[in-house]
Amino acid sequence: MESRRFQAVKAVTALALLASMIVAAPLWTTGRDFPLVPVPAFWPNLPPPFDTFALFALIGLLVVSVARVPARPFLIAFLILAVFVALGDANRWQPWFYQDVLLLAALATVRSATSDDDTGRSLDACRVVIAFTYVWSGLHKFNFGFQHSSFAFVFQPVLDNLEPGFRETVLKLWFVPPAVEALLGFGLLWGKTRNVAVVGLVAMHAFLLAMLGPWGRDYNSSVWPWNVGNALLVLTLFWKADRFRLASGLFRRQGDLTKSAAVVLMGLLPSLCPFGLWPPYFSAALYTGDVVQAIVVLDQERAFAAPPSLAGVLRPDPEGSAVNVGKWALAAMNAPVFPDEQVIRRVCRTLSRPGDGPGRVRIMFLDRPGWTGPLLKRRWVDLAP
């Protein structure tokens, strides 16, 4: 049974990741006009056309890993190349990429794809990753930003069709979706509630696709395959998975190191995110409203010299020409900017030129609102060299 689940989980994870990578193909190229932010700064990037060859190689390895049994060599080759390429730009570490890399790494530990014991240990690590994704995604939404901004943003297609009085009532219930999401995540960890949680989460993903997909907000299409993939993963990993126990073998010498690593990475470290000690995109903190944002403001000369993807989204502003950096990233890469102040500074610094005086390129940071707000904590930074 577990060996059959293993093949299904491998196929769903690989195909969902492949689809997101294709949808956000400019994210993986070096010839785009949205700046690269290597992490670490000295990390090399493949120049064109080798960047395109690397993307095709990654896609090919994913396809072969789905078709071949055993697939371990191809998964390992994919992971090595994917991490090498992803270190060339912080923005490539999207939530869907990070999650699926963790899942594929767990699957790559399997030496015998026909052994229920071997595949079972790997699948348990995958179950930990997926369950805690929902736990933390829900818990991270209990903040001022989700209450006053992100809740209305995600639910806008529904809210726009409500009567004003009822709409205000729904807005006051902002805490219900994150509570339900977190509880469903916890429900996956307990045998008696597991199947109910599966049904609830599949329905949640269908609703999110309706809200964010082409019939709703038509926003950030790189996450659409992620929603489809996660719905299938929840169904494949947890439906009637009676043998799974979270605490079994954890942190013991004879225990499952892969599962223990998953607990650390997705169960423990995301608790540091609200304190700025662990990245939001590594903590399932997507659409939480509690990430740093930034608006880049250019004077007239720098606006005329802006890259095409930036020029297309710049708008007149009393301070100059301005745009939210996240909107620029979506226009250039079809993926959001990595929500980190240093990453955003390095992106925007490429717009300044030697000899620029004050005011040519500035950033208005909108700091994280946290639990108490305010929603927009404005802070100006001048990027004069």
Helices and strands as residue ranges (DSSP letters): H 2-23, G 25-28, H 50-67, H 72-86, G 90-92, H 95-107, H 116-139, H 144-145, I 146-150, H 151-154, H 156-159, H 164-171, H 176-188, G 191-193, H 194-212, G 221-223, H 224-238, H 257-262, I 263-268, G 269-275, G 280-282, E 293-298, H 300-304, H 308-311, E 315-317, E 320-324, H 325-333, H 341-349, E 361-367, E 377-382
